[in-house]
Amino acid sequence: MKTQAQKRVLSQKASMNLQCYLMISLQLIGFLVITVYPILWAARLAWFSYDGVASNTRFVGWDNFVKIFTQDTTYWKTWLTTLKFAVFKLPIELPLAMFLAVILNKKLKGRGFFRAMFYLPNVIAVAIIGLIFSSMFDYFGIINAWLVKLGIVNESVDWFANTGTAMFVLVAGAVWNTFGLNILYFISAMQNIPEEMYESARLDGASRTVTFFKITLPLMGPVLQTILLLSLVGTLHTNDYVLVMTNGAPRGETFTVMSYIVSKFVPGFADSTANIGYGCALSLVTTAIMASIAIFYNKFSAKLSDMY
């Protein structure tokens, strides 16, 4: 037989559990409605031909997936563009963020101001950043005006008429948008390193370069692994930024894989006759590829968490 005190304790625990579930209920409902349901909806339609009209919907089985791997060369070209975008962006963004983080981690005057300024682009909507950079690099934009005024070029450059220059603008805007957040990540990792480690290195006569590569970088390994993963995944998921900046120009050659799927198969962006079911199949294949990349990265970067 339970005593009165035990019953009271159980009642209090039940009440606290109920309060906790009520507090997270909105988030759970949002997760189910906004995330889980659309995923299941897309997964179901991947085996159908569907253009938004219910009466036109028909089951096609594996035809959508067969088409992806045997006919849709454009989709695989966008994957190549996405990987090129990542290869150009990450080697600039991460070393730059690391370099500035090392400087801002020191006791400098006004370092809080500079941290805020570097982080500021991250709070601006990606679409707005796309508009800013597309306007700056427009044929009649301020960049061309400066280049002509300084005598670097004789006439304005059509940045979006050439794949190389269009990719340069995309990379420049993307780096400006995200490197500030990585600076804060790196600073946080550095501040968790015990000061005694640096004092011992100084007593041993180690230079700053040696200290950085032998102490700072190894002890940042686990955080660095996460930062690299977040940067890689974020870059592969680049979508609305490309749609606003170039919309695939020139000739669709700057479409990343996500911007290609959205522009060609998502209602509101694509033509009214677009096969949404095929777009859902593309989304599933893309998800599988990105998951494979993440798994491969985790195995490849496992040593980063045990560098020291």
Backbone bond lengths (Angstrom), bond angles and torsions (degrees), N, CA, C in turn:
res aa  C-N    CA-C-N  psi(-1)  N-CA   C-N-CA  omega(-1)  CA-C   N-CA-C  phi
1 M - - - 1.470 - - 1.531 108.93 -
2 K 1.335 115.65 130.86 1.452 120.00 178.57 1.522 109.30 -79.82
3 T 1.317 114.75 138.45 1.453 119.54 177.82 1.516 109.71 -76.17
4 Q 1.310 115.95 168.63 1.463 121.38 -179.96 1.529 110.16 -63.40
5 A 1.339 116.66 -37.32 1.471 120.37 -179.14 1.524 110.95 -65.97
6 Q 1.346 116.65 -40.43 1.457 120.40 178.99 1.521 111.31 -64.77
7 K 1.325 115.80 -40.67 1.469 119.95 177.98 1.525 110.56 -63.06
8 R 1.333 116.61 -37.83 1.456 120.23 -179.98 1.527 110.80 -66.74
9 V 1.330 116.08 -40.89 1.465 120.37 178.68 1.527 110.82 -64.06
10 L 1.338 117.08 -44.43 1.464 121.05 178.29 1.520 111.46 -62.51
11 S 1.311 116.36 -38.49 1.460 121.03 178.95 1.527 110.81 -65.31
12 Q 1.337 116.27 -40.37 1.458 120.35 178.63 1.526 111.11 -65.85
13 K 1.355 116.43 -41.19 1.458 120.45 178.05 1.520 111.56 -63.13
14 A 1.345 115.64 -42.72 1.468 119.84 178.51 1.519 110.55 -62.49
15 S 1.334 116.37 -40.28 1.465 120.78 179.35 1.529 110.44 -64.96
16 M 1.325 117.10 -42.27 1.467 120.48 179.12 1.526 111.21 -65.82
17 N 1.336 116.50 -40.26 1.471 119.98 177.83 1.522 111.06 -62.26
18 L 1.334 115.75 -41.72 1.455 120.17 178.76 1.526 110.63 -62.92
19 Q 1.323 117.75 -42.29 1.463 121.85 178.33 1.523 111.14 -61.41
20 C 1.339 115.75 -41.53 1.474 119.87 179.63 1.527 111.13 -63.33
21 Y 1.342 116.45 -45.03 1.466 120.25 179.44 1.527 111.39 -64.60
22 L 1.334 116.58 -37.40 1.461 119.86 177.86 1.522 110.96 -65.86
23 M 1.330 116.97 -36.64 1.465 120.93 -179.23 1.524 112.04 -66.69
24 I 1.330 117.35 -34.48 1.474 119.71 -178.38 1.526 112.14 -98.96
25 S 1.337 116.55 2.30 1.465 119.16 -176.28 1.526 112.43 -62.61
26 L 1.336 118.07 -40.61 1.465 120.44 -179.83 1.529 110.97 -63.29
27 Q 1.343 115.90 -42.31 1.461 119.16 178.43 1.529 111.44 -64.77
28 L 1.331 116.52 -40.37 1.463 120.08 178.47 1.522 111.46 -64.23
29 I 1.336 115.95 -44.20 1.466 119.97 178.62 1.525 110.05 -62.30
30 G 1.342 115.62 -43.73 1.466 119.39 178.23 1.518 112.21 -61.54
31 F 1.333 116.82 -40.80 1.464 121.12 178.87 1.525 110.94 -63.18
32 L 1.334 116.25 -43.03 1.462 120.19 -178.72 1.526 111.54 -68.31
33 V 1.336 116.20 -41.46 1.469 120.65 -175.00 1.516 111.94 -79.11
34 I 1.341 117.31 -41.55 1.459 120.98 -172.25 1.524 112.21 -91.72
35 T 1.325 118.04 -25.79 1.468 120.59 -176.26 1.523 112.89 -111.32
36 V 1.326 116.96 -58.88 1.463 120.20 -173.59 1.526 111.92 -66.83
37 Y 1.332 117.25 -47.96 1.469 119.63 -177.54 1.528 112.50 -60.96
38 P 1.364 119.83 -46.86 1.475 118.51 178.15 1.532 112.78 -60.82
39 I 1.338 117.11 -36.00 1.467 119.48 178.95 1.531 110.56 -63.90
40 L 1.324 116.53 -46.20 1.469 120.56 178.91 1.528 111.11 -65.14
41 W 1.325 116.14 -38.67 1.468 121.11 178.26 1.528 110.52 -61.28
42 A 1.335 115.85 -46.95 1.463 120.05 -179.83 1.524 111.21 -66.89
43 A 1.342 116.51 -39.36 1.465 119.73 -179.91 1.526 110.82 -62.82
44 R 1.319 117.35 -37.48 1.468 120.21 -179.99 1.525 110.80 -69.43
45 L 1.327 117.56 -43.34 1.461 121.02 -176.22 1.521 113.39 -73.57
46 A 1.339 117.54 -12.45 1.461 119.93 -179.21 1.521 112.01 -62.11
47 W 1.318 118.02 -18.58 1.463 122.32 179.97 1.536 111.97 -102.86
48 F 1.348 115.29 17.18 1.458 120.03 -178.85 1.520 110.49 -129.03
49 S 1.322 115.18 158.25 1.452 121.61 166.11 1.522 105.83 -97.10
50 Y 1.322 116.71 117.54 1.470 120.65 -171.53 1.524 109.08 -143.92
51 D 1.335 116.42 123.99 1.464 120.93 -179.42 1.529 112.55 -114.47
52 G 1.315 117.06 16.82 1.455 121.09 -179.98 1.517 113.52 98.19
53 V 1.337 116.06 -12.43 1.467 121.18 177.96 1.528 107.87 -104.06
54 A 1.315 116.17 118.42 1.471 120.68 -173.91 1.527 112.21 -58.23
55 S 1.330 116.73 -38.10 1.472 119.65 -176.76 1.529 112.70 -68.95
56 N 1.337 116.53 -19.57 1.467 120.13 -179.51 1.530 112.75 -91.58
57 T 1.313 117.05 -2.39 1.467 120.84 -176.81 1.521 110.47 -71.95
58 R 1.336 115.78 132.32 1.468 120.25 177.71 1.520 109.65 -144.77
59 F 1.310 114.82 145.74 1.467 121.20 -178.80 1.527 109.20 -77.09
60 V 1.353 116.58 129.46 1.464 120.83 -179.12 1.526 111.95 -121.29
61 G 1.321 117.59 1.38 1.464 120.56 178.17 1.515 112.55 63.69
62 W 1.335 115.77 -129.07 1.461 121.20 -176.96 1.529 113.49 -87.63
63 D 1.321 117.98 6.53 1.474 120.71 -175.30 1.527 112.47 -58.57
64 N 1.328 116.90 -40.67 1.462 119.95 -179.98 1.525 111.14 -60.85
65 F 1.310 117.19 -42.18 1.466 121.00 -178.59 1.522 111.27 -72.39
66 V 1.326 116.45 -36.75 1.467 119.77 176.57 1.522 110.22 -62.46
67 K 1.324 116.42 -40.96 1.466 120.65 179.03 1.524 111.30 -63.02
68 I 1.337 117.18 -39.19 1.465 120.76 -179.72 1.526 110.78 -58.96
69 F 1.320 117.06 -44.60 1.459 120.95 -172.99 1.528 113.50 -89.41
70 T 1.324 118.22 -11.30 1.466 119.09 -176.91 1.525 114.18 -119.50
71 Q 1.346 118.07 -21.77 1.462 119.89 -173.62 1.522 114.43 -125.04
72 D 1.324 117.79 -35.41 1.464 120.65 -171.10 1.531 111.40 -83.12
73 T 1.331 115.89 79.37 1.472 120.04 179.17 1.528 111.63 -70.18
74 T 1.333 116.51 -27.36 1.463 119.88 -179.49 1.527 110.98 -62.13
75 Y 1.324 116.34 -40.33 1.466 120.38 179.94 1.527 110.73 -59.86
76 W 1.314 117.96 -43.42 1.463 121.12 -178.24 1.517 110.92 -73.23
77 K 1.334 118.05 -28.59 1.464 120.39 174.10 1.524 110.72 -66.56
78 T 1.341 116.50 -35.99 1.469 118.92 177.74 1.527 111.02 -67.81
79 W 1.324 117.39 -30.04 1.461 119.86 174.50 1.525 109.99 -65.97
80 L 1.325 117.08 -40.30 1.460 121.06 177.28 1.533 110.31 -62.60
81 T 1.335 116.15 -42.24 1.467 120.74 177.63 1.526 110.89 -63.10
82 T 1.331 116.50 -41.18 1.472 120.98 179.22 1.518 111.08 -61.88
83 L 1.325 116.97 -44.05 1.464 120.74 179.83 1.529 111.14 -67.27
84 K 1.331 117.37 -37.91 1.462 120.68 176.33 1.525 110.18 -63.68
85 F 1.323 116.03 -41.64 1.464 121.15 178.28 1.528 110.16 -59.59
86 A 1.332 116.91 -43.50 1.467 121.35 179.05 1.527 111.00 -66.14
87 V 1.331 117.19 -41.61 1.464 121.62 -178.78 1.526 111.05 -64.78
88 F 1.335 117.18 -36.17 1.458 120.78 179.49 1.541 111.64 -77.59
89 K 1.326 116.40 -36.09 1.465 121.03 -172.28 1.528 113.44 -80.44
90 L 1.316 117.44 -51.92 1.467 120.90 -171.27 1.530 113.69 -63.89
91 P 1.347 120.66 -40.91 1.470 119.06 178.68 1.521 113.72 -66.25
92 I 1.322 117.78 -16.49 1.473 120.84 174.84 1.514 110.31 -91.17
93 E 1.317 115.82 -47.64 1.464 121.82 -173.72 1.522 113.09 -64.32
94 L 1.312 118.23 -49.52 1.466 120.89 -172.98 1.533 113.24 -71.55
95 P 1.345 119.90 -47.14 1.474 118.17 175.78 1.526 112.49 -61.74
96 L 1.345 117.39 -37.97 1.459 120.17 177.78 1.520 110.82 -62.71
97 A 1.328 116.80 -44.93 1.462 120.97 178.80 1.526 110.83 -63.35
98 M 1.328 117.23 -41.15 1.463 121.06 178.65 1.526 110.99 -63.30
99 F 1.326 116.67 -45.32 1.473 121.40 -179.37 1.530 111.02 -60.12
100 L 1.320 116.71 -47.75 1.464 120.23 -179.84 1.525 111.56 -68.66
101 A 1.325 116.98 -33.19 1.468 120.17 178.57 1.527 110.39 -65.13
102 V 1.338 117.28 -39.95 1.464 120.78 178.05 1.526 110.14 -61.08
103 I 1.329 116.38 -41.28 1.468 120.40 179.77 1.527 110.84 -68.29
104 L 1.331 116.85 -47.05 1.461 120.66 -176.12 1.517 112.93 -74.50
105 N 1.322 117.08 -12.98 1.464 119.86 177.26 1.531 111.56 -77.63
106 K 1.331 116.37 -14.68 1.458 120.44 177.52 1.530 109.96 -80.10
107 K 1.327 115.29 163.91 1.468 120.27 -178.02 1.525 109.40 -82.67
108 L 1.333 114.66 76.41 1.450 121.29 -179.02 1.524 110.32 -103.21
109 K 1.312 115.43 151.60 1.458 119.70 177.54 1.523 109.70 -70.62
110 G 1.316 116.46 133.18 1.456 120.91 177.38 1.515 114.59 76.49
111 R 1.332 118.10 15.45 1.466 119.24 -177.85 1.530 111.34 -65.69
112 G 1.347 117.22 -31.41 1.465 120.07 177.07 1.521 111.41 -62.86
113 F 1.336 116.11 -38.73 1.464 120.97 178.49 1.527 110.66 -63.18
114 F 1.336 116.23 -45.80 1.454 119.73 -178.32 1.532 111.65 -67.83
115 R 1.322 117.09 -36.28 1.462 119.83 175.92 1.526 110.48 -60.44
116 A 1.331 115.74 -43.78 1.468 119.97 179.68 1.524 110.85 -65.13
117 M 1.335 117.45 -40.66 1.458 121.04 -178.73 1.530 111.50 -66.38
118 F 1.341 115.81 -39.91 1.460 118.75 179.76 1.531 111.33 -69.51
119 Y 1.334 116.02 -30.93 1.468 119.82 -178.95 1.528 111.39 -80.61
120 L 1.324 117.79 -23.49 1.467 122.27 -173.86 1.527 114.33 -51.10
121 P 1.354 120.69 -43.90 1.476 119.18 179.72 1.519 113.83 -58.33
122 N 1.336 117.27 -24.42 1.455 120.30 -177.45 1.522 112.71 -72.25
123 V 1.337 117.51 -20.69 1.466 120.36 -179.70 1.528 111.20 -91.66
124 I 1.317 116.74 -6.38 1.466 120.66 177.35 1.522 108.46 -85.41
125 A 1.309 117.10 136.79 1.462 121.24 179.68 1.525 110.00 -56.59
126 V 1.332 115.74 138.74 1.465 121.15 -177.66 1.528 110.93 -58.99
127 A 1.320 116.49 -37.70 1.468 119.91 179.33 1.527 110.99 -63.04
128 I 1.338 116.46 -37.48 1.464 120.29 178.48 1.530 110.16 -65.99
129 I 1.323 116.30 -40.08 1.464 119.78 177.79 1.525 110.66 -63.13
130 G 1.330 116.05 -39.30 1.459 119.58 175.70 1.514 111.75 -60.24
131 L 1.333 116.79 -42.40 1.470 120.59 178.24 1.521 111.53 -65.42
132 I 1.344 116.51 -40.23 1.465 120.61 -179.68 1.521 110.44 -61.16
133 F 1.339 116.42 -50.68 1.461 119.55 -176.04 1.530 112.12 -72.14
134 S 1.323 117.65 -33.89 1.470 118.73 177.11 1.523 110.54 -66.45
135 S 1.339 117.01 -34.13 1.472 120.57 176.95 1.530 110.84 -72.22
136 M 1.336 117.12 -41.34 1.462 120.48 179.61 1.520 111.95 -62.68
137 F 1.342 116.53 -39.16 1.470 120.93 -176.97 1.523 112.59 -98.57
138 D 1.317 116.70 12.89 1.461 120.62 175.23 1.533 109.90 -62.91
139 Y 1.329 116.15 159.87 1.479 120.36 -179.35 1.517 111.08 -55.38
140 F 1.340 116.50 -35.94 1.469 121.18 178.92 1.532 111.02 -105.76
141 G 1.333 117.08 20.89 1.451 121.64 -176.98 1.508 114.21 -81.01
142 I 1.337 114.76 178.33 1.465 120.45 -174.10 1.524 112.36 -70.34
143 I 1.324 118.65 -31.21 1.468 120.50 -179.94 1.518 110.48 -64.24
144 N 1.327 116.76 -46.82 1.459 119.91 177.92 1.523 111.10 -63.78
145 A 1.336 116.56 -37.60 1.467 120.17 179.18 1.526 110.41 -61.69
146 W 1.327 117.40 -43.15 1.475 120.59 178.44 1.522 111.52 -66.41
147 L 1.338 116.67 -43.82 1.462 120.05 -178.26 1.526 111.53 -61.59
148 V 1.326 116.45 -40.78 1.472 120.68 178.87 1.522 109.79 -69.30
149 K 1.321 117.05 -42.10 1.468 121.35 -178.54 1.523 111.75 -64.32
150 L 1.344 116.70 -37.44 1.467 120.86 179.68 1.521 112.44 -81.37
151 G 1.322 117.00 -5.09 1.449 120.97 178.57 1.513 114.58 78.66
152 I 1.334 117.36 14.00 1.466 120.86 179.82 1.522 110.41 -72.46
153 V 1.338 117.31 -36.69 1.465 122.53 175.43 1.517 108.45 -129.34
154 N 1.324 116.03 154.70 1.464 120.45 -179.25 1.521 112.22 -84.18
155 E 1.329 115.98 -30.19 1.454 120.69 178.69 1.518 110.06 -142.69
156 S 1.328 116.42 163.98 1.461 121.12 -175.89 1.522 111.25 -60.21
157 V 1.344 114.82 146.79 1.455 122.16 -179.51 1.523 109.07 -98.42
158 D 1.318 116.76 132.57 1.468 120.99 174.75 1.525 107.27 -87.81
159 W 1.320 115.38 88.95 1.464 121.64 -171.87 1.522 112.98 -61.48
160 F 1.329 116.52 -30.10 1.467 119.38 -174.01 1.524 112.90 -97.73
161 A 1.338 116.97 8.90 1.466 120.48 177.41 1.518 112.22 -91.88
162 N 1.327 115.93 -10.74 1.458 121.51 -177.95 1.526 109.41 -125.65
163 T 1.326 116.02 137.89 1.471 119.72 -176.69 1.526 112.21 -60.88
164 G 1.329 117.21 -42.55 1.463 120.87 -178.02 1.513 112.77 -63.23
165 T 1.337 116.97 -48.07 1.468 120.03 -178.61 1.530 111.14 -70.56
166 A 1.334 117.05 -35.36 1.470 120.00 177.05 1.525 110.55 -64.31
167 M 1.331 117.01 -40.79 1.465 120.70 177.49 1.531 110.47 -65.84
168 F 1.325 117.13 -37.26 1.467 120.87 177.33 1.522 111.00 -59.45
169 V 1.329 116.70 -45.10 1.468 120.83 179.72 1.527 110.32 -64.86
170 L 1.329 116.59 -42.25 1.472 120.28 178.16 1.527 111.16 -59.25
171 V 1.320 116.42 -45.93 1.465 120.87 -178.75 1.529 110.34 -65.41
172 A 1.331 117.28 -42.87 1.463 121.12 -178.54 1.527 110.82 -60.43
173 G 1.325 116.88 -47.05 1.457 120.22 179.71 1.516 112.82 -66.34
174 A 1.328 116.75 -38.29 1.466 120.77 -179.18 1.523 111.33 -67.85
175 V 1.325 116.88 -40.74 1.464 120.41 177.95 1.520 110.22 -63.85
176 W 1.323 116.78 -45.28 1.468 121.03 179.26 1.532 111.18 -59.69
177 N 1.310 116.15 -34.58 1.463 120.94 -177.36 1.527 112.54 -72.23
178 T 1.326 118.46 -38.56 1.462 119.86 -166.80 1.525 115.90 -112.75
179 F 1.336 119.16 -13.82 1.465 117.48 -173.28 1.529 111.76 -69.42
180 G 1.339 117.98 -26.33 1.459 120.49 -179.93 1.517 112.91 -64.30
181 L 1.327 117.02 -37.87 1.460 120.61 177.48 1.521 110.76 -65.14
182 N 1.325 116.78 -40.03 1.460 120.41 178.40 1.527 111.81 -66.34
183 I 1.325 116.50 -30.97 1.464 119.96 175.11 1.526 110.10 -59.24
184 L 1.325 116.12 -45.96 1.464 119.74 179.86 1.524 111.61 -65.13
185 Y 1.329 117.03 -38.58 1.466 120.25 176.27 1.532 110.65 -60.11
186 F 1.328 115.96 -47.11 1.459 120.18 -178.45 1.533 111.32 -65.04
187 I 1.330 116.67 -41.18 1.465 120.02 179.02 1.529 110.51 -62.39
188 S 1.328 116.45 -42.97 1.465 119.95 178.30 1.520 111.44 -60.36
189 A 1.336 116.36 -40.89 1.460 120.02 179.04 1.524 110.99 -65.75
190 M 1.330 117.11 -41.16 1.462 120.62 -179.20 1.524 112.24 -66.11
191 Q 1.319 115.82 -35.81 1.460 119.20 -177.72 1.525 112.44 -72.45
192 N 1.321 117.55 -13.33 1.462 120.88 176.64 1.527 112.69 -87.71
193 I 1.338 116.05 -4.75 1.465 119.92 178.48 1.534 108.91 -81.15
194 P 1.329 119.15 126.90 1.471 121.50 -178.49 1.531 111.75 -58.74
195 E 1.319 116.42 134.33 1.459 121.76 179.42 1.535 111.40 -62.75
196 E 1.338 116.70 -26.92 1.466 120.19 -179.71 1.523 111.95 -60.64
197 M 1.328 116.41 -30.14 1.465 120.10 179.41 1.528 110.18 -64.09
198 Y 1.321 116.60 -41.92 1.469 120.81 179.77 1.525 111.14 -70.87
199 E 1.324 116.30 -37.27 1.464 119.52 178.98 1.526 110.86 -63.76
200 S 1.325 116.31 -41.75 1.461 120.20 177.94 1.525 110.94 -63.25
201 A 1.344 115.98 -40.21 1.469 119.83 179.37 1.524 110.94 -65.14
202 R 1.322 117.00 -39.65 1.465 120.01 178.87 1.533 111.02 -65.55
203 L 1.332 116.46 -40.64 1.468 120.24 178.37 1.520 111.63 -63.57
204 D 1.331 115.99 -31.73 1.470 120.75 178.62 1.523 112.39 -81.89
205 G 1.332 116.11 -3.32 1.457 120.39 177.84 1.514 114.59 82.17
206 A 1.312 118.06 20.02 1.469 121.07 -179.85 1.520 110.41 -72.14
207 S 1.320 116.24 138.12 1.462 120.61 177.63 1.526 109.75 -75.28
208 R 1.335 116.30 170.70 1.466 120.72 179.76 1.527 111.26 -64.05
209 T 1.326 115.40 -37.57 1.466 119.21 -179.82 1.524 110.83 -65.15
210 V 1.319 115.66 -45.20 1.463 120.45 179.09 1.524 109.98 -64.41
211 T 1.329 116.62 -41.99 1.466 120.80 178.85 1.518 111.31 -60.10
212 F 1.335 115.83 -40.61 1.467 119.73 -178.57 1.529 111.02 -65.21
213 F 1.345 116.54 -46.56 1.466 119.77 -174.73 1.530 113.20 -81.28
214 K 1.314 117.72 -22.82 1.457 120.51 -177.77 1.534 113.65 -99.27
215 I 1.344 116.82 -21.43 1.466 119.43 -177.44 1.530 111.12 -121.47
216 T 1.340 115.75 -59.54 1.471 119.31 -173.75 1.520 112.01 -60.68
217 L 1.318 116.71 -54.88 1.466 120.58 -175.46 1.527 112.69 -63.72
218 P 1.344 119.54 -46.13 1.473 118.30 178.83 1.523 113.55 -62.21
219 L 1.337 117.37 -40.93 1.456 119.86 -178.06 1.533 112.20 -72.72
220 M 1.322 116.57 -17.24 1.464 120.86 175.45 1.524 111.98 -87.45
221 G 1.329 117.33 -0.90 1.463 121.84 -173.14 1.518 115.58 -47.64
222 P 1.335 119.10 -55.41 1.473 119.58 -178.02 1.526 113.18 -60.57
223 V 1.344 116.32 -40.11 1.469 119.59 179.01 1.521 109.86 -70.64
224 L 1.323 116.68 -39.33 1.464 120.98 178.72 1.519 111.08 -60.62
225 Q 1.317 116.83 -38.10 1.467 121.21 177.52 1.529 110.65 -59.64
226 T 1.329 116.45 -43.66 1.465 120.85 179.64 1.518 111.53 -68.70
227 I 1.333 116.71 -41.75 1.469 120.37 -179.83 1.523 110.32 -61.77
228 L 1.320 117.09 -43.63 1.464 120.98 179.00 1.526 111.09 -62.08
229 L 1.335 116.53 -41.84 1.461 120.25 179.84 1.527 110.88 -64.40
230 L 1.334 117.07 -45.99 1.466 120.75 179.72 1.531 111.02 -62.48
231 S 1.322 116.83 -40.91 1.465 120.45 179.86 1.524 111.05 -66.90
232 L 1.333 116.37 -41.92 1.465 120.36 179.61 1.523 111.34 -64.60
233 V 1.329 116.58 -48.68 1.466 120.35 -179.15 1.530 110.68 -64.04
234 G 1.328 116.23 -43.31 1.461 119.65 178.85 1.515 112.57 -60.62
235 T 1.334 116.16 -39.46 1.466 120.27 179.81 1.525 111.12 -68.60
236 L 1.326 117.37 -42.20 1.463 120.55 179.16 1.524 111.75 -65.39
237 H 1.337 117.54 -26.81 1.465 121.50 -178.65 1.538 112.62 -89.45
238 T 1.319 118.11 5.41 1.462 120.45 -178.04 1.519 110.62 -55.66
239 N 1.339 115.73 126.94 1.463 119.68 -172.72 1.530 112.15 -138.78
240 D 1.342 116.65 -80.57 1.456 120.57 -173.54 1.521 112.65 -61.76
241 Y 1.333 117.22 -29.69 1.460 121.04 177.81 1.535 110.52 -59.41
242 V 1.322 116.92 -43.82 1.470 121.54 179.20 1.527 110.57 -69.23
243 L 1.327 116.49 -41.32 1.466 119.96 -179.49 1.521 111.51 -59.69
244 V 1.329 116.65 -40.11 1.458 120.50 -178.92 1.527 111.28 -77.78
245 M 1.324 116.30 -41.29 1.462 120.92 -174.54 1.526 112.63 -70.85
246 T 1.315 117.90 -57.24 1.465 120.90 -174.26 1.521 113.52 -121.38
247 N 1.333 116.50 -23.49 1.471 121.54 -173.44 1.533 110.50 51.49
248 G 1.338 114.77 37.72 1.452 120.14 177.32 1.507 115.65 89.55
249 A 1.327 118.40 -7.40 1.465 120.93 -177.10 1.534 110.66 -63.60
250 P 1.342 117.21 143.46 1.465 125.99 -1.24 1.536 111.62 -89.62
251 R 1.304 116.27 140.06 1.471 123.99 173.85 1.531 112.58 55.82
252 G 1.317 117.15 33.74 1.453 121.26 177.80 1.513 115.11 74.77
253 E 1.340 117.71 11.20 1.462 121.10 -173.91 1.523 113.73 -81.32
254 T 1.333 118.40 -8.30 1.467 120.36 176.93 1.525 111.90 -110.16
255 F 1.313 116.94 13.02 1.465 119.55 174.60 1.528 109.34 -69.36
256 T 1.334 117.12 125.64 1.451 120.35 166.45 1.528 107.22 -80.60
257 V 1.322 116.80 169.80 1.461 119.22 -174.70 1.526 111.60 -62.79
258 M 1.336 117.72 -40.04 1.456 120.03 -178.84 1.523 111.58 -71.00
259 S 1.330 117.06 -40.91 1.467 119.17 179.46 1.521 111.03 -67.61
260 Y 1.330 117.34 -31.43 1.467 120.96 176.60 1.525 110.71 -65.27
261 I 1.326 116.78 -46.81 1.468 120.34 -179.60 1.521 110.95 -62.71
262 V 1.325 116.60 -44.49 1.472 120.37 -178.10 1.522 110.71 -65.94
263 S 1.329 117.23 -46.07 1.466 120.24 -175.06 1.524 112.96 -69.30
264 K 1.334 117.09 -27.06 1.463 120.12 -174.49 1.526 114.75 -102.73
265 F 1.348 117.11 -19.89 1.466 117.77 -171.95 1.527 115.17 -135.04
266 V 1.313 119.15 -4.14 1.464 120.74 -179.32 1.533 109.40 -95.72
267 P 1.344 118.15 126.03 1.464 121.01 178.78 1.526 111.08 -55.44
268 G 1.329 115.82 136.99 1.450 120.89 -176.66 1.511 111.94 100.29
269 F 1.315 117.03 -26.28 1.459 122.63 176.20 1.521 110.82 -111.93
270 A 1.328 116.42 -41.25 1.463 121.42 -175.90 1.527 111.24 -86.92
271 D 1.327 115.65 171.63 1.465 121.27 174.88 1.521 109.68 -64.78
272 S 1.313 115.58 156.37 1.469 120.50 -178.61 1.529 112.34 -65.88
273 T 1.331 116.50 -18.86 1.469 120.50 -178.91 1.532 112.65 -95.24
274 A 1.322 117.55 4.64 1.465 120.67 -176.80 1.525 110.53 -63.88
275 N 1.320 115.71 143.62 1.458 121.95 178.92 1.537 108.74 -83.77
276 I 1.318 115.98 96.95 1.462 121.00 -177.63 1.530 110.61 -64.47
277 G 1.318 116.62 -33.76 1.457 120.21 178.24 1.521 111.54 -60.81
278 Y 1.324 116.62 -41.23 1.465 120.06 177.31 1.527 110.47 -65.45
279 G 1.335 115.97 -38.18 1.465 120.03 176.10 1.518 111.81 -61.64
280 C 1.335 116.66 -37.27 1.473 120.60 176.98 1.523 110.87 -65.01
281 A 1.327 116.32 -39.02 1.468 120.02 176.93 1.531 110.61 -64.34
282 L 1.327 115.99 -41.07 1.464 119.74 176.03 1.528 110.95 -60.45
283 S 1.327 116.37 -39.44 1.465 120.65 179.93 1.521 111.21 -63.73
284 L 1.332 117.18 -41.01 1.461 120.19 179.09 1.530 111.26 -65.33
285 V 1.322 116.51 -43.44 1.464 120.22 178.90 1.528 110.17 -63.97
286 T 1.327 116.07 -41.88 1.465 120.78 178.95 1.526 111.11 -63.00
287 T 1.321 116.36 -41.34 1.466 120.64 177.65 1.521 111.18 -60.83
288 A 1.324 116.18 -43.18 1.468 120.20 179.79 1.527 110.94 -64.04
289 I 1.335 117.06 -41.06 1.472 120.24 -179.87 1.523 110.37 -66.21
290 M 1.336 116.78 -44.29 1.466 119.52 -178.95 1.524 111.34 -66.71
291 A 1.317 116.76 -36.64 1.468 119.93 176.25 1.528 110.17 -64.14
292 S 1.325 116.65 -39.42 1.470 120.65 178.24 1.524 111.18 -64.11
293 I 1.333 115.91 -39.92 1.471 120.26 178.04 1.523 110.18 -63.37
294 A 1.330 116.57 -43.01 1.469 120.53 179.72 1.527 111.31 -64.08
295 I 1.337 116.70 -41.79 1.470 120.57 179.03 1.522 110.57 -64.93
296 F 1.328 116.06 -44.69 1.463 120.36 178.18 1.520 110.58 -61.41
297 Y 1.337 117.06 -42.24 1.464 120.62 179.04 1.523 110.98 -61.61
298 N 1.343 117.05 -44.75 1.465 120.38 -179.04 1.528 111.70 -59.84
299 K 1.330 116.50 -39.15 1.463 119.56 178.53 1.530 110.96 -72.49
300 F 1.307 115.71 -40.20 1.462 120.79 -178.42 1.528 111.41 -68.19
301 S 1.345 116.95 -34.95 1.466 121.31 -175.17 1.521 113.38 -98.26
302 A 1.327 117.53 11.36 1.461 119.99 -176.81 1.520 112.09 -59.20
303 K 1.337 117.44 -31.13 1.464 120.64 -178.83 1.519 112.35 -68.38
304 L 1.349 117.59 -21.00 1.455 119.95 179.69 1.512 111.97 -62.47
305 S 1.337 116.78 -31.80 1.458 120.54 -179.76 1.520 112.93 -77.91
306 D 1.349 115.71 -3.51 1.473 118.88 -178.94 1.536 109.45 -139.60
307 M 1.356 114.30 44.80 1.454 119.61 -176.92 1.532 112.59 -76.95
308 Y 1.326 115.54 -28.29 1.464 118.23 -173.40 1.531 111.00 -93.66
